[in-house]
Amino acid sequence: MKNPAAHSDGTSPRRESPARVLIALTLVVAATLRAAWSTMDRYFLGDDFAYVGRFIQLKFSEWPSLFVNDWSGGVWGAVLPELRPFAALTFLIDGALWGTNPLGYHLTNFFLDTGCALLVFLIVWRLHEARLWAGCIAAVLFAWHPTHAEPVAWITGRVDLLGTLAYLGCFFCGATYLRQSSNVKWLALSIASFGIGCFSKEFCLTAPLAIAAWAIFFRTALTSAWRRHALHLFVGCVVIVVIVAVCRHIAFSSMAGRSQSTALFSAEFAERQFDYLRWYWTPLYDFGRDYRPQLAAIATPLVVMAGFLSIAILALWHWRGPTTPRWRAWACYGLVWYLIATLPMAAASYFSPRHLYLASAGLSIALGVWLTTFSAKRWWACGASVVVMLYHLACFDQTAAAWRHSAKLSERLIESIHAEIPKLGKNEVLLIDTPDVFEGVAMWSWATPFALQPPFTPPTAKPILASPNTYFSPGQWVHQRAFLETLTSSHATLIRADAAGLVSIVRVDEATFSKALSALQTADETNPFSAWRKFIAALQTP
């Protein structure tokens, strides 16, 4: 039976020499290293402080309990409906090997990102029997997609990397098993990957839908043997889903009355889809950013129109002639894969570019399968692809720069805290005034109080207080304000990080501190940030 994704020029897939394959793999690894290099040595950000600190202290013997417990351990003051033991395992291993050295954590993110790019390469080259160069281009384009800056640079973003790695592994092994149904190892690998993915991030539950979409678009004959092996694969996936459901019931049965809303047809969901689309199709990013307020107001009709337009183009393409590998590639990986990959985001209450990490894999695979149909014009196709890749790399670098700068500022703050703690005198308090967001990136958002505690800062009996916008809970500021107002005979050291990324140290005497406390007591209690700004301004006024 002929594979419908085989070479369009009628030639059978040729066996590539080991040297050529090695060169292609080296290029893919070099591309992911190029993407990760600038942030490889950068410091922790935001949620990193909570998760790194938690898993440095957690024992390996406690890891199995995470299959039936929230992986955050309640550090956020509430139970999160997230069972992610395999994501936790990566933190446990990194914590045991590296402690609080961020380099090791970034290396893990790099390896996960590289694994995803290599699977994109294998899906194009081996599963679709495309040209080696087409698989290489698809993998490099995937590695340099701008949406990858966040999960690569942000250590906690590895949940998307690990989930996507397991998702692509499940897809590649499952589809390969259906093509080579006599080899049971692919069945075992696919089901194992599916299980790891479902316990890494919840979107992996949709992986069987991606395999089903591939089977619909890229199979031409459904023999009884093929149906039998497809049944084996999907029964295995159902078993994993049942196990996940049982574990979630054990872990979150007390949350049964607090189910999260999935508003597929709400204006908020349409607005997030608008943002997803402008990040997904990189040329639309600047246009969408410049006119976002106007476009967001009509996000719902725009998203609906984009969906109908995509379906109409594919239907017209199909109507004008027989289905081809080009049509199948864009229909399966360009449209259906995107819908499957973003469907779980209906349960998300916020937008983040990293949510498109999995969706961008489909876009890259579609391009790789499409490119191999231009074998007669491969040099033209390669040249055009290089231009596209370099454009994506430029956009990636622009996006990663904000993460790089924020992580550097975060490191400067921690270094300053380390230097000032031994200098604190009697009745002296250390105050940290820092933005929660820097250059559009969540620098210290939800970072405190974790960043102000061991293992990130030395243990001390001296009070250390930070900007209210950096605490994970508004209730933290209530306790902080009440504590501040009791320090009537104290002086302070203020560490400030400004909008330019500079860190400065301000010594505050007792009289000035007392005057600032008076200003704080008259500030609006319902607006923590305004009260803090009034307090900080008074501290810096002689």
N, C-alpha and C positions, 0 to 999 in steps of 0.2 A: 504494500500500500504506500502510495506516495505521500510524503509529508507536505501539506499545503504551504508550509513556510519554507520549503526548499528554495534553492536558487532560482530566480526568475528566468535565467538564461537557459534553463533546461539541464544544466550540468549537475552531476551528483556531488554532494559535499565531499571535498577532498580532505585527506588527512594532512594536517599541518605539521611541519617539522618541529621537534622539541625546541629548537633555537628560536623559531618565530613565536611560539607560544610563550616561551620564557621572556622574550622581549615585550610582548603584549602585557603579560602579568606585571612586569617591572614598570611599565608605563602607568598602569592603573595604580599600583602602590605609590609610585612617585607623585601621581596626581593627588591622592588623598593626603600624602605627607606634605605636599605643597599647601594644601588647604589648611591643615592643622598646625603647620610649623609656627606661624606667628603667635598663636595662643598657647603653645605647648607648655611654656613655663609660667603662665599667668596664674593669679591667685584665685581663691574661692569667691563666689558671688552668691548673694541671696540665699536660697534654700540649701546651698551646699553646706553652710555652717551647721544647719540642723542635722542633715543626713550623715555627713562625715563624722560629726561629733557623736551621733547616736551609734553608728556602726563601729567606730573605734572602740567603744565601751562594750558592745554586745559580744557575747561569747559565741563561738561556732556551735556549741552544743545547743544554743537557743534558736539556731536558724530554722530547724524543722517546724517550730511553732508558728513561723510566719506564713505557712500554708493555710492557717485558719485564724490569722490575726492581721490587722492593719499593719503594713510594713513600717509606717511612721512611728508606731508605738505610742501614739497619742501626744507626740511632742507639740502638736499644734493646738492642744487644748480640746480636741474633739476627735472622734473616730472618722477616718477617711475610708470610703468604700473601695479600697485599693489592696488587692492581694498581689504583691510583687516580690515573692521570695527570691527569684533568680536575679532581679535587679539588686536586691539587698545583698545577695551573695557576692556580686562584683564589688560592692562597697566594703564588705567584710574582708575580702581578699586584699583589696587595696589598702585598707586600714592596717591589716597585719603586716603588709610589706613596706608601706610608705609612711604610715602615721599621718602627719599633717603636711607632708611634702606634696604639693599639687601636681608635680611633674608626673608621678606615677598614675594619678587619676586621669590626667590628660592622655597618657599613653594608652590606658584602657579604652578611652573614647576613640582614640585614633585606630586602635585595632578593630573595634566594633565597626567604625565607619569604613575601614578598608575591607572588612568582611562583607559588608553590604554591597560595596562597589564591585567586588569580585563576583558576587552572586548575580548582579546585573549583567556582568560580562558573560557568565556561564549561561544565563537564561537566553541571551541573544545568540551566543556562539554555538552552544551545545543543544539547547532545547529547540531552538528555531533553525539550527544548522545554517546560520548566517556566516558571512565572511568574518575572518578573524579581526580585520581592521574595523568592521562595523561594531563588533562587540566591544572592542577597545574604546572606540569613540563614545558609545553609549555609556560605558562605565566612567569615563573621564567627565562627560557632561553631567552625569549624576553626582560625581564627587564635587563638582564646582557649582552646583546649583545654589543660588543665594539663600534659599531657605535652610541650608545646612549649617550656616554660620552659628546659629544658636545651639543646636544639639552637639556640635563639635567643640565649641568654645566653652559652653556651660556644662560643668561636670554632671549636675543632676539631669541634664538633657539626655544622658545615656539611656534613660528608660525608653526613649524613642529609637535610639540606635539599636539597643538589644532587641526590642520588640520587632523592629523592621528586619533585623538579621534573622530572627527566628521565622518571621512571616515569609521572607523570600526563600529561606531554606525549606520551609514546608511546601511552598509553591513549586520550587524547582524540583525537589525530590518527588512530590506527589505527581506532577505532570510527567516527569521522566518515568515513573513507575507505570503510568497509564500508557506511555509509548512503548516501554520495554517491560511488559507485564510479567515476564518470567523471572525477573530479578526482585526478590522480596526485600532486599536490603533497602531499596528506595522507599518501600512502604514503611518500614520501621523508622527510617530517618525522617520521613515526612511527618509521621504521627508524633515522634519524639520532639521534633522542632515545633510542632503545633502546641504540644503540652508546655514546653519551655516558654513559648511566646505568650500563651494565655496567662501564665503566671509571671509575666514580665510587664506587659501592658495590655489593657483590655481590648484594644482595637484588633488584636490578633485573632479574636473570635470570628472575624469575617474572612479569614484565610481560605476556608473551604469554598466560599462564594467566588473567590478569585480563581481557584482551580476549576470550578464549574464553568465560569465564564470562558476560561481558556479551552475547556473541552467543547463548549458550544461553538466557538469560533474557529478552532484549529483541528477538529477531528472531522474526517469525511466518512468514516464507516464505523458503525456501532455494532461490533460483533458480540456474540454471547460471552466470549472470553473477556472482552473489554468491559462489558457491563458487570461481569462478576468481579473483576478487579477494581472497578470503580466503587462497587458496593463495599469491598473490603476497606478501601481507603476512607470512604465517608462514614462507615460504621465505626472505624477507629477514631475518627474525629468526633463523632457523637459521644463515644465513651469519654473522651477528654472533656467535652463540654459538660457532661453529667458530673464528672469529678469536680470540675471547677464550680458548678452550681452547688454541689453539696458543701464544698469548702466555704463558699461565700455564704451559704445559709448558716453554717456553724459560726462564721465570723461576724456576720452582720444581721442576724435574725432580730436583734433588738432595734435595728433601724428600719424595720419593715414598713412602719408608718411614715417614713421620711424618704420615700423614693424620689430620685432626682428627675425633674421634668426634662423631656426631650421634645422641645417645641420646634418641629420641623418646618412649620409654616409661619413662624413668628418673624417680625421685622428684625429682631436681634440676630436670628439665625441667618436671614438673608444678608444682613450687613456683614456678618463674619464670612459668609460665602463670597461676598464681593471682595473682601480683603484677601481671602484665599486665592481667588482667581487672579488678582493683580500680582501676587507673589508667585503663583504657579507659572503664569506666562510672563516671564521676566520683562519683556519690552513694555508691558502695561504698567509696570511698577511706578515709574516716575509720573506718568500721566495720572494714574489713580491717586498718587500721593498729592500732586499739585491741586487736583480738583476734588479731593475726597469729600469735603463737607457737602458739596452740591450733589455728587454722585451717591453718597451714602443715603441722602434723603429719598432717592428713588432706587435703593438697592434691590427691593423685592422685584419690581418689573425688570430691572436689568438682569438679575440672576435667572428669572424665568425665561426672558428673551434669549439669554446665552444658552440655556439648556435646549430650548426649542430649535435654535439656530444650529447647534451642534448635531442634533438628531436629524434635522432637515438636510444638512450637508451630507451626512453619512448615508441617509436614505436615497438622496439624489445620486450620489456616487455609486451606490449599489444598483440603482435602477438603470443606470446608463450602461451597465455591462456586468459580466460575471464577477463574483467576489474574487479579489486578488489578495496576495499577502499584504499589500499596502493598505487596502481597506480593512482587512482583518486586524492589522496592527493598530491602526488609529481607532477603530471601533472598540476593540477589546482593551488595549492598554491606555489609549488616550481618553476615552469617555467612560467606559464601564469601570475600569480600574480606579479612575478618579472618584467616581460615585461611591464605590465600595470603600475606598480608603478614607473618604471624608464623612461617610455616614455616621460613624461613631462620634464625630465632633458635634452632633446634634445635642449630645449630653453635656458638652463643655459650656461653661458660662463665660469664657473669655477667648480672645483670639491670640494665637501665637504662630509665627512662621514655621516653627518646628513641627506643627501638626501636619505639614505637607511633606515631611521627609519621606514617608511611604508613598504618597501620591507621586512625588517626583521620580521615583523608581519606575513607575508605569510610563511616564512621559519619556524617560530615557530609553526604555526597552522599545517603545513604539518607534522612536527615531532610529534605533539600531536595526530593527527588522525592516523598516522602510528604506534605510540606506543600502542594504544589501541587494535591493532590487535594481540599483543603479550600477551593477557590476561593469557595464559597458562604459560608464562615465564615472568610474570610481574616483579618478583624480579630481574631477570637478566636485564630486560629492564630498571628498575628504577636505578640499580647500574651503568649501562653504561651511563644513562642520567645524573646522579650526577657527574660523571667524566667530561662529556662534559660541564655541567653547571659551574663547578669549573674552568675549563680551560677558559671559556668565562669570568668569573668574574675576573680572573687574568689579562686577556687582557684588560678588562674594566678598572680595577684599574690602569694599566699602562698608558692607554690613558687619564684617568681622572686626573692623577697626573700633567700632563702638564697644564691643565686648572686650577687646584687648585693652582699651583705655580704662574702662570701668574696673577690670581686674587689677590693673596696675594701681589705680587709686585705692582700691580695697586693700592691696598689699601695703601701701604707704600708711594707711590708717592703722593697720595691725602693728606695723613696725613702730609707729609713734606711740601706740598704747604700751607696747613692750618697753619702750624707752622711758616712758613717764611713770609707770606704776612704781618702780623702785624709788622715785623721787618724791612721791606723795608724802606729805607731812601729817602731823596730827590734825584731826578735824578738817582734812582736805578731801574734796570730792573731785572725781575726774568726769568731765562732761564731753560727750562726743556729738558734735554738730555736723551731720553729713547728709547729703541727699540720698533718698532711697532709690532714685532713678538718675542715671548719669548718661547723657547722650542717647536717651531713649531706651537704655538697657537697665533692667532691674538689678542695680548694683548691690545695695544693702536692704532692699525690700524683703521683709520677713527674715532678716538676718539676725536681729537681736531678740532676745538676750543671748542667743547661742554664740555669736561672734565675740561676746565680752566675757566668755567663760572658758575654762580649760576644755579642750587642749589647745585652743587658739591663743589665749592670753594667760599669763601666769596667775596662779591663785593668789587672791589678795582679800583682806578684810575691808579694804577701802571701797566705798560705793562708786560704782561706774554706771553712769546714766547716759542714754543716747536720745537722739531725735525721735519723737513719737511716731513719725511715719516709717521708721525702720523696724518697729515691733510688729510681730505677726498678729497681734490682737489689740484692738482699741482699748480693751480693759487694762492692758499693761500700763498705758499712760496714766490711768486713774491712780494706780498704785504709785507710779513714779512721781506724779505731781504731789500726792499726799506726803510721800517721803521727803521730797525737796523742801516742802513748807515747814518741815520739822528741823531743818538744818539752819537754825538761826544764828549760830556763832561759828560759821565755817568759812573757809575760803576755797578756791577752786582752781583747777587747771582745765582750760578749754582747748580741745583739739578740734579744729575746723577744717573741713574740706569744702572748697568753694566750687563754683560752676566751671572754673578754668582747670580744675583738677589739681589745685595746689593745696597742700596741707600746712596749716600754721598752728603755732602754740601760743596761747594767751594766758598769762598769769592774772588771776583775779583776787584782789585783796578782800578782807572781811567786810569792809564798808561797802564796796561795790557789790559784793555778793548779796549783802543784806538789802541793798536798794533794788537789786534785780528780783529778789524774792518778793518784795513789796509789789513790784510791777506784775509778777506772776499771779499774786493773789487777787489782783484787780482785773485780770484777763478773763476772757469769755471761757467758761468751763466746757461749753459744748463744742468748741473749736480747738482741738489739741494743737494743731499745727500753728495756728495764729498765736496761741498762748506761748508756745515754745519760741517762736520768732521774737515775740515781745520780750521774753526772758533773756534770750541771747543778745538782743540789741542792747538791753540794759547792762549786761555783763561787760560789753565792750565800750560803754560810755563812762569815762572817768568821773 
